[in-house]
């Protein structure tokens, strides 16, 4: 027994020695450090020289060179050129000229619409659907901050599409998941415009029924209200999704175009009204339900305290839930509903 234990001990010592020898003789592997987002773009001037000039002019170069975590949707030179933006036009701007200072500020806001605050791969963006960019809602021409604008990512066929694609002021991802030391770059084929209420509705396939109704000729006044909204005179859209319209088919059947107009206006409210969170319209300090004054005066509906549940014209009945909160555009915000709201009178 003693000899057996000695043999086992010798075998164990020999195995450890061999492992140690093997490890100490491994050739050291050289790890190439990742470059920053800006450095990656600088290394490819054929595609990103205009983007770099724009980042320099607007002061965003330092941000995207820093050690934070970012995702950049990077328009190529071809994308900038197609929009009439060149390095020459950017470099000619002077911050000391008032008109140029405004253009630089506008360019900065536009570039901020291509940046989100966390390095994220394309698949994770698709799973999330909506995310928020560095760009913000301006409630006045001189505003320097506000609610961050929303950005919608989905697949159309095999393409990863931003805000509905080029035809809707968005873009298509042509190269995804370029890893940087401070996040990810997704190359896009167009400049991503600041989203409006209408472009947000067009971008999301789940709102196609609302889009069809709102853009029909008899509803021109409703569409005009949406497109006329501005940062200073924003509109909140309580937007029923496609399933909501399917469920409301019986209710909507036989309604006149004027009645449909009234129903749509019952889903609109003046102002940029946002939920406190994804699960509560009101803040934690609120003590009462919220009464919503709609554009179909004098009809109102109620958002119940501490929830995202809506009680419409049918007294005592909770008829809808806000499924997605605070889809922010430049001229207002969208709250996506799972039901078509029904005013008391038409």
C-alpha positions as a Markdown table, in Angstrom:
| # | Residue | x | y | z |
|---|---|---|---|---|
| 1 | Unk | 0.0 | 0.0 | 0.0 |
| 2 | Unk | 2.9 | 2.3 | 0.9 |
| 3 | Unk | 4.6 | 1.6 | -2.5 |
| 4 | Unk | 1.4 | 2.3 | -4.3 |
| 5 | Unk | 0.9 | 5.6 | -2.7 |
| 6 | Unk | 4.5 | 6.5 | -3.5 |
| 7 | Unk | 4.0 | 5.7 | -7.1 |
| 8 | Unk | 0.8 | 7.8 | -7.2 |
| 9 | Unk | 2.6 | 10.7 | -5.7 |
| 10 | Unk | 5.4 | 10.4 | -8.2 |
| 11 | Unk | 3.0 | 10.3 | -11.1 |
| 12 | Unk | 1.2 | 13.4 | -9.8 |
| 13 | Unk | 4.4 | 15.4 | -9.3 |
| 14 | Unk | 5.6 | 14.3 | -12.8 |
| 15 | Unk | 2.2 | 15.5 | -14.4 |
| 16 | Unk | 2.4 | 18.8 | -12.7 |
| 17 | Unk | 6.0 | 19.3 | -13.8 |
| 18 | Unk | 5.2 | 18.5 | -17.4 |
| 19 | Unk | 2.3 | 20.9 | -17.3 |
| 20 | Unk | 4.5 | 23.6 | -15.9 |
| 21 | Unk | 7.1 | 23.0 | -18.5 |
| 22 | Unk | 4.6 | 23.1 | -21.2 |
| 23 | Unk | 3.1 | 26.4 | -20.0 |
| 24 | Unk | 6.4 | 28.1 | -19.5 |
| 25 | Unk | 7.5 | 27.2 | -23.0 |
| 26 | Unk | 4.4 | 28.5 | -24.8 |
| 27 | Unk | 5.2 | 31.3 | -27.2 |
| 28 | Unk | 3.7 | 34.6 | -25.9 |
| 29 | Unk | 0.8 | 35.7 | -28.2 |
| 30 | Unk | 0.8 | 39.3 | -29.2 |
| 31 | Unk | -2.6 | 40.9 | -28.7 |
| 32 | Unk | -3.4 | 43.7 | -31.1 |
| 33 | Unk | -5.4 | 46.4 | -29.2 |
| 34 | Unk | -8.6 | 47.5 | -30.8 |
| 35 | Unk | -8.8 | 51.0 | -32.3 |
| 36 | Unk | -11.3 | 53.6 | -31.3 |
| 37 | Unk | -14.4 | 54.4 | -33.4 |
| 38 | Unk | -12.7 | 57.5 | -34.7 |
| 39 | Unk | -9.4 | 55.8 | -35.4 |
| 40 | Unk | -11.1 | 53.1 | -37.4 |
| 41 | Unk | -12.9 | 55.7 | -39.5 |
| 42 | Unk | -9.7 | 57.7 | -40.0 |
| 43 | Unk | -7.9 | 54.5 | -41.3 |
| 44 | Unk | -10.5 | 54.3 | -44.1 |
| 45 | Unk | -10.5 | 57.8 | -45.7 |
| 46 | Unk | -11.9 | 56.4 | -49.0 |
| 47 | Unk | -15.2 | 55.8 | -47.1 |
| 48 | Unk | -15.2 | 58.0 | -44.1 |
| 49 | Unk | -13.2 | 61.2 | -44.7 |
| 50 | Unk | -16.3 | 63.3 | -44.8 |
| 51 | Unk | -17.6 | 61.8 | -41.6 |
| 52 | Unk | -14.3 | 62.6 | -39.9 |
| 53 | Unk | -14.4 | 66.2 | -41.1 |
| 54 | Unk | -18.0 | 66.5 | -39.8 |
| 55 | Unk | -17.1 | 65.0 | -36.4 |
| 56 | Unk | -14.2 | 67.5 | -36.1 |
| 57 | Unk | -16.3 | 70.5 | -37.1 |
| 58 | Unk | -19.0 | 69.6 | -34.6 |
| 59 | Unk | -16.8 | 68.7 | -31.7 |
| 60 | Unk | -17.9 | 65.1 | -31.6 |
| 61 | Unk | -14.5 | 63.7 | -32.5 |
| 62 | Unk | -13.4 | 63.8 | -28.9 |
| 63 | Unk | -16.5 | 62.0 | -27.7 |
| 64 | Unk | -16.1 | 59.1 | -30.1 |
| 65 | Unk | -12.4 | 58.8 | -29.4 |
| 66 | Unk | -13.0 | 58.5 | -25.7 |
| 67 | Unk | -13.2 | 55.3 | -23.6 |
| 68 | Unk | -16.9 | 55.3 | -23.3 |
| 69 | Unk | -19.3 | 52.8 | -25.0 |
| 70 | Unk | -21.0 | 53.9 | -28.2 |
| 71 | Unk | -22.7 | 52.6 | -31.4 |
| 72 | Unk | -22.2 | 54.7 | -34.5 |
| 73 | Unk | -24.2 | 54.3 | -37.7 |
| 74 | Unk | -21.5 | 55.6 | -40.0 |
| 75 | Unk | -22.6 | 57.1 | -43.4 |
| 76 | Unk | -20.0 | 56.6 | -46.1 |
| 77 | Unk | -18.6 | 59.4 | -48.3 |
| 78 | Unk | -21.1 | 58.4 | -51.0 |
| 79 | Unk | -24.0 | 58.8 | -48.5 |
| 80 | Unk | -22.8 | 62.3 | -47.6 |
| 81 | Unk | -22.3 | 63.3 | -51.2 |
| 82 | Unk | -25.7 | 62.1 | -52.1 |
| 83 | Unk | -27.1 | 64.4 | -49.5 |
| 84 | Unk | -25.1 | 67.3 | -50.9 |
| 85 | Unk | -22.6 | 67.4 | -48.1 |
| 86 | Unk | -18.9 | 67.5 | -48.9 |
| 87 | Unk | -15.7 | 68.0 | -46.9 |
| 88 | Unk | -15.3 | 71.4 | -48.6 |
| 89 | Unk | -18.8 | 72.5 | -47.5 |
| 90 | Unk | -18.1 | 71.4 | -44.0 |
| 91 | Unk | -14.7 | 72.9 | -43.6 |
| 92 | Unk | -15.9 | 76.2 | -45.1 |
| 93 | Unk | -18.2 | 76.7 | -42.0 |
| 94 | Unk | -16.9 | 79.1 | -39.4 |
| 95 | Unk | -18.3 | 79.1 | -35.9 |
| 96 | Unk | -17.8 | 82.9 | -35.7 |
| 97 | Unk | -20.3 | 83.5 | -38.5 |
| 98 | Unk | -23.9 | 83.4 | -37.0 |
| 99 | Unk | -25.4 | 81.6 | -40.0 |
| 100 | Unk | -22.6 | 79.1 | -40.0 |
| 101 | Unk | -22.8 | 78.6 | -36.3 |
| 102 | Unk | -26.4 | 77.5 | -36.8 |
| 103 | Unk | -25.4 | 75.1 | -39.6 |
| 104 | Unk | -22.7 | 73.6 | -37.4 |
| 105 | Unk | -25.3 | 73.2 | -34.6 |
| 106 | Unk | -27.7 | 71.5 | -37.0 |
| 107 | Unk | -25.0 | 69.3 | -38.3 |
| 108 | Unk | -24.1 | 68.2 | -34.8 |
| 109 | Unk | -27.7 | 67.3 | -34.0 |
| 110 | Unk | -27.9 | 65.3 | -37.3 |
| 111 | Unk | -24.7 | 63.4 | -36.4 |
| 112 | Unk | -25.9 | 62.8 | -32.9 |
| 113 | Unk | -28.9 | 61.0 | -34.5 |
| 114 | Unk | -26.4 | 58.4 | -35.7 |
| 115 | Unk | -25.0 | 57.7 | -32.2 |
| 116 | Unk | -26.5 | 55.7 | -29.4 |
| 117 | Unk | -25.0 | 55.5 | -25.9 |
| 118 | Unk | -24.1 | 51.8 | -25.7 |
| 119 | Unk | -22.0 | 49.7 | -27.9 |
| 120 | Unk | -24.5 | 47.2 | -29.4 |
| 121 | Unk | -24.4 | 44.5 | -32.1 |
| 122 | Unk | -27.0 | 44.6 | -34.9 |
| 123 | Unk | -28.9 | 41.5 | -33.6 |
| 124 | Unk | -29.4 | 43.1 | -30.2 |
| 125 | Unk | -30.6 | 46.3 | -31.9 |
| 126 | Unk | -33.1 | 44.2 | -33.9 |
| 127 | Unk | -34.3 | 42.5 | -30.7 |
| 128 | Unk | -34.8 | 45.9 | -29.0 |
| 129 | Unk | -36.7 | 47.5 | -31.9 |
| 130 | Unk | -36.5 | 51.0 | -30.5 |
| 131 | Unk | -33.5 | 52.7 | -29.0 |
| 132 | Unk | -32.5 | 56.3 | -28.3 |
| 133 | Unk | -29.9 | 58.4 | -30.1 |
| 134 | Unk | -27.9 | 61.3 | -28.8 |
| 135 | Unk | -30.1 | 63.7 | -30.9 |
| 136 | Unk | -32.9 | 65.3 | -29.0 |
| 137 | Unk | -36.3 | 66.9 | -29.3 |
| 138 | Unk | -36.2 | 70.7 | -29.5 |
| 139 | Unk | -39.1 | 72.5 | -28.0 |
| 140 | Unk | -37.7 | 75.7 | -29.4 |
| 141 | Unk | -35.2 | 76.8 | -32.1 |
| 142 | Unk | -32.6 | 77.5 | -29.5 |
| 143 | Unk | -33.1 | 74.5 | -27.2 |
| 144 | Unk | -29.8 | 72.7 | -26.4 |
| 145 | Unk | -31.4 | 69.6 | -24.8 |
| 146 | Unk | -34.6 | 67.6 | -24.6 |
| 147 | Unk | -36.0 | 64.1 | -24.8 |
| 148 | Unk | -33.7 | 61.9 | -26.9 |
| 149 | Unk | -35.0 | 61.0 | -30.3 |
| 150 | Unk | -36.0 | 57.4 | -31.0 |
| 151 | Unk | -34.4 | 55.2 | -33.7 |
| 152 | Unk | -36.2 | 52.1 | -35.0 |
| 153 | Unk | -34.3 | 49.0 | -36.3 |
| 154 | Unk | -35.9 | 46.1 | -38.1 |
| 155 | Unk | -35.4 | 43.6 | -40.9 |
| 156 | Unk | -36.9 | 44.1 | -44.3 |
| 157 | Unk | -36.1 | 40.8 | -46.1 |
| 158 | Unk | -32.5 | 40.1 | -45.3 |
| 159 | Unk | -31.6 | 43.8 | -44.8 |
| 160 | Unk | -31.2 | 45.5 | -41.4 |
| 161 | Unk | -33.0 | 48.8 | -41.8 |
| 162 | Unk | -32.9 | 52.0 | -39.8 |
| 163 | Unk | -36.1 | 54.2 | -39.5 |
| 164 | Unk | -37.7 | 52.6 | -42.5 |
| 165 | Unk | -34.9 | 52.8 | -45.0 |
| 166 | Unk | -33.7 | 55.5 | -47.4 |
| 167 | Unk | -37.1 | 56.2 | -48.8 |
| 168 | Unk | -38.3 | 57.2 | -45.3 |
| 169 | Unk | -35.3 | 59.3 | -44.4 |
| 170 | Unk | -33.6 | 56.3 | -42.8 |
| 171 | Unk | -30.8 | 53.9 | -44.0 |
| 172 | Unk | -29.7 | 50.3 | -44.6 |
| 173 | Unk | -26.8 | 48.7 | -42.8 |
| 174 | Unk | -24.3 | 47.6 | -45.3 |
| 175 | Unk | -21.6 | 46.4 | -42.9 |
| 176 | Unk | -22.5 | 45.5 | -39.3 |
| 177 | Unk | -20.6 | 44.9 | -36.1 |
| 178 | Unk | -17.2 | 46.5 | -36.7 |
| 179 | Unk | -15.8 | 46.2 | -33.2 |
| 180 | Unk | -13.9 | 49.2 | -31.7 |
| 181 | Unk | -12.3 | 49.7 | -28.3 |
| 182 | Unk | -15.2 | 51.9 | -27.4 |
| 183 | Unk | -18.1 | 50.3 | -29.1 |
| 184 | Unk | -19.3 | 49.2 | -32.5 |
| 185 | Unk | -19.7 | 50.8 | -36.0 |
| 186 | Unk | -22.5 | 49.8 | -38.4 |
| 187 | Unk | -21.8 | 51.3 | -41.8 |
| 188 | Unk | -25.0 | 52.7 | -43.4 |
| 189 | Unk | -25.8 | 53.7 | -47.0 |
| 190 | Unk | -27.5 | 57.1 | -46.2 |
| 191 | Unk | -27.7 | 59.9 | -43.7 |
| 192 | Unk | -30.3 | 59.2 | -41.1 |
| 193 | Unk | -32.7 | 62.2 | -41.0 |
| 194 | Unk | -34.2 | 63.4 | -37.8 |
| 195 | Unk | -37.5 | 61.4 | -37.4 |
| 196 | Unk | -40.9 | 63.0 | -37.5 |
| 197 | Unk | -44.2 | 61.6 | -36.3 |
| 198 | Unk | -45.2 | 60.5 | -39.8 |
| 199 | Unk | -41.8 | 59.0 | -40.6 |
| 200 | Unk | -41.9 | 57.0 | -37.3 |
| 201 | Unk | -45.4 | 55.7 | -38.2 |
| 202 | Unk | -44.2 | 54.8 | -41.7 |
| 203 | Unk | -41.1 | 53.0 | -40.3 |
| 204 | Unk | -42.8 | 50.5 | -38.1 |
| 205 | Unk | -44.8 | 47.7 | -39.9 |
| 206 | Unk | -46.9 | 47.3 | -36.7 |
| 207 | Unk | -48.4 | 50.7 | -37.5 |
| 208 | Unk | -49.2 | 50.1 | -41.1 |
| 209 | Unk | -53.0 | 50.0 | -40.6 |
| 210 | Unk | -52.9 | 53.5 | -38.9 |
| 211 | Unk | -50.7 | 54.7 | -41.7 |
| 212 | Unk | -53.2 | 53.5 | -44.3 |
| 213 | Unk | -56.1 | 55.3 | -42.6 |
| 214 | Unk | -54.2 | 58.5 | -41.8 |
| 215 | Unk | -52.8 | 58.9 | -45.3 |
| 216 | Unk | -56.1 | 58.2 | -47.1 |
| 217 | Unk | -57.6 | 61.2 | -49.0 |
| 218 | Unk | -60.6 | 61.6 | -46.7 |
| 219 | Unk | -58.3 | 62.0 | -43.7 |
| 220 | Unk | -56.2 | 64.8 | -45.1 |
| 221 | Unk | -57.0 | 67.1 | -42.2 |
| 222 | Unk | -55.6 | 64.5 | -39.7 |
| 223 | Unk | -52.4 | 64.0 | -41.8 |
| 224 | Unk | -52.1 | 67.8 | -42.0 |
| 225 | Unk | -52.2 | 68.1 | -38.2 |
| 226 | Unk | -49.4 | 65.6 | -37.9 |
| 227 | Unk | -47.2 | 67.2 | -40.5 |
| 228 | Unk | -47.8 | 70.7 | -39.3 |
| 229 | Unk | -46.7 | 69.9 | -35.7 |
| 230 | Unk | -43.4 | 71.4 | -34.7 |
| 231 | Unk | -41.1 | 71.2 | -31.7 |
| 232 | Unk | -42.8 | 74.3 | -30.3 |
| 233 | Unk | -46.3 | 73.0 | -31.1 |
| 234 | Unk | -45.9 | 69.3 | -30.8 |
| 235 | Unk | -48.6 | 66.6 | -30.9 |
| 236 | Unk | -48.8 | 63.3 | -28.9 |
| 237 | Unk | -50.2 | 60.4 | -30.9 |
| 238 | Unk | -51.8 | 57.5 | -29.1 |
| 239 | Unk | -51.3 | 55.1 | -32.0 |
| 240 | Unk | -53.3 | 51.9 | -32.2 |
| 241 | Unk | -51.2 | 49.0 | -33.6 |
| 242 | Unk | -52.4 | 46.7 | -36.4 |
| 243 | Unk | -53.9 | 44.2 | -33.9 |
| 244 | Unk | -55.9 | 47.0 | -32.4 |
| 245 | Unk | -57.4 | 47.9 | -35.8 |
| 246 | Unk | -58.2 | 44.2 | -36.4 |
| 247 | Unk | -60.0 | 44.0 | -33.1 |
| 248 | Unk | -61.9 | 47.2 | -33.8 |
| 249 | Unk | -63.2 | 46.1 | -37.2 |
| 250 | Unk | -66.8 | 45.7 | -36.1 |
| 251 | Unk | -66.7 | 49.1 | -34.3 |
| 252 | Unk | -65.3 | 50.8 | -37.3 |
| 253 | Unk | -67.5 | 49.2 | -39.9 |
| 254 | Unk | -70.2 | 51.6 | -41.2 |
| 255 | Unk | -68.6 | 54.7 | -39.8 |
| 256 | Unk | -68.7 | 57.7 | -42.0 |
| 257 | Unk | -65.4 | 59.4 | -43.0 |
| 258 | Unk | -66.3 | 62.3 | -40.7 |
| 259 | Unk | -66.7 | 59.9 | -37.8 |
| 260 | Unk | -63.4 | 58.2 | -38.7 |
| 261 | Unk | -61.8 | 61.7 | -38.6 |
| 262 | Unk | -63.2 | 62.2 | -35.1 |
| 263 | Unk | -62.0 | 58.8 | -33.9 |
| 264 | Unk | -58.5 | 59.6 | -35.2 |
| 265 | Unk | -58.5 | 63.0 | -33.6 |
| 266 | Unk | -59.5 | 61.3 | -30.3 |
| 267 | Unk | -56.1 | 59.7 | -30.5 |
| 268 | Unk | -54.3 | 63.0 | -30.7 |
| 269 | Unk | -53.3 | 65.5 | -27.9 |
| 270 | Unk | -51.5 | 68.8 | -28.1 |
| 271 | Unk | -48.0 | 68.8 | -26.6 |
| 272 | Unk | -45.2 | 66.4 | -26.2 |
| 273 | Unk | -46.7 | 64.2 | -23.5 |
| 274 | Unk | -44.4 | 61.4 | -22.2 |
| 275 | Unk | -44.8 | 58.5 | -19.8 |
| 276 | Unk | -42.7 | 58.4 | -16.7 |
| 277 | Unk | -41.7 | 54.9 | -17.5 |
| 278 | Unk | -42.6 | 51.9 | -19.6 |
| 279 | Unk | -45.0 | 50.7 | -16.8 |
| 280 | Unk | -46.4 | 54.0 | -15.4 |
| 281 | Unk | -47.6 | 57.1 | -17.1 |
| 282 | Unk | -47.4 | 59.1 | -13.9 |
| 283 | Unk | -44.4 | 59.7 | -11.6 |
| 284 | Unk | -44.1 | 58.1 | -8.3 |
| 285 | Unk | -45.2 | 61.3 | -6.6 |
| 286 | Unk | -48.4 | 61.6 | -8.5 |
| 287 | Unk | -51.7 | 61.2 | -6.7 |
| 288 | Unk | -54.4 | 61.2 | -9.4 |
| 289 | Unk | -55.3 | 59.8 | -12.8 |
| 290 | Unk | -54.3 | 61.8 | -15.8 |
| 291 | Unk | -57.1 | 63.3 | -17.9 |
| 292 | Unk | -56.2 | 63.6 | -21.6 |
| 293 | Unk | -57.8 | 66.4 | -23.6 |
| 294 | Unk | -57.9 | 65.2 | -27.2 |
| 295 | Unk | -58.2 | 67.1 | -30.5 |
| 296 | Unk | -61.7 | 65.8 | -30.8 |
| 297 | Unk | -63.1 | 68.3 | -28.3 |
| 298 | Unk | -64.7 | 68.0 | -25.8 |
| 299 | Unk | -64.0 | 64.2 | -25.6 |
| 300 | Unk | -61.4 | 63.1 | -23.1 |
| 301 | Unk | -59.9 | 59.8 | -21.9 |
| 302 | Unk | -58.1 | 58.8 | -18.7 |
| 303 | Unk | -54.7 | 57.2 | -18.0 |
| 304 | Unk | -54.9 | 55.5 | -14.7 |
| 305 | Unk | -52.6 | 56.4 | -11.8 |
| 306 | Unk | -49.4 | 54.4 | -11.7 |
| 307 | Unk | -50.2 | 52.4 | -14.8 |
| 308 | Unk | -50.2 | 52.7 | -18.6 |
| 309 | Unk | -53.8 | 51.6 | -18.8 |
| 310 | Unk | -56.3 | 53.8 | -20.6 |
| 311 | Unk | -60.0 | 54.3 | -19.8 |
| 312 | Unk | -61.8 | 55.9 | -22.7 |
| 313 | Unk | -65.4 | 57.2 | -23.3 |
| 314 | Unk | -67.0 | 54.0 | -21.9 |
| 315 | Unk | -67.1 | 54.9 | -18.2 |
| 316 | Unk | -65.7 | 52.4 | -15.8 |
| 317 | Unk | -64.0 | 50.3 | -18.6 |
| 318 | Unk | -60.3 | 50.0 | -19.1 |
| 319 | Unk | -60.1 | 49.6 | -22.9 |
| 320 | Unk | -56.4 | 50.0 | -23.8 |
| 321 | Unk | -52.8 | 49.6 | -22.7 |
| 322 | Unk | -49.8 | 51.6 | -23.9 |
| 323 | Unk | -47.6 | 48.8 | -25.2 |
| 324 | Unk | -44.6 | 50.9 | -26.3 |
| 325 | Unk | -44.0 | 54.3 | -24.6 |
| 326 | Unk | -42.3 | 57.5 | -25.7 |
| 327 | Unk | -41.4 | 56.9 | -29.4 |
| 328 | Unk | -39.9 | 60.4 | -29.7 |
| 329 | Unk | -39.8 | 62.4 | -32.9 |
| 330 | Unk | -38.8 | 66.0 | -33.7 |
| 331 | Unk | -42.4 | 67.3 | -33.7 |
| 332 | Unk | -44.0 | 65.1 | -31.1 |
| 333 | Unk | -44.2 | 61.6 | -29.5 |
| 334 | Unk | -46.0 | 58.4 | -30.1 |
| 335 | Unk | -47.5 | 56.1 | -27.5 |
| 336 | Unk | -48.4 | 52.7 | -29.2 |
| 337 | Unk | -51.7 | 51.2 | -28.0 |
| 338 | Unk | -53.3 | 47.7 | -28.2 |
| 339 | Unk | -56.8 | 49.1 | -28.8 |
| 340 | Unk | -58.6 | 51.7 | -30.9 |
| 341 | Unk | -60.1 | 54.2 | -28.4 |
| 342 | Unk | -63.8 | 54.9 | -28.6 |
| 343 | Unk | -65.1 | 58.4 | -27.8 |
| 344 | Unk | -68.4 | 58.8 | -26.1 |
| 345 | Unk | -69.9 | 60.7 | -29.0 |
| 346 | Unk | -69.1 | 60.9 | -32.7 |
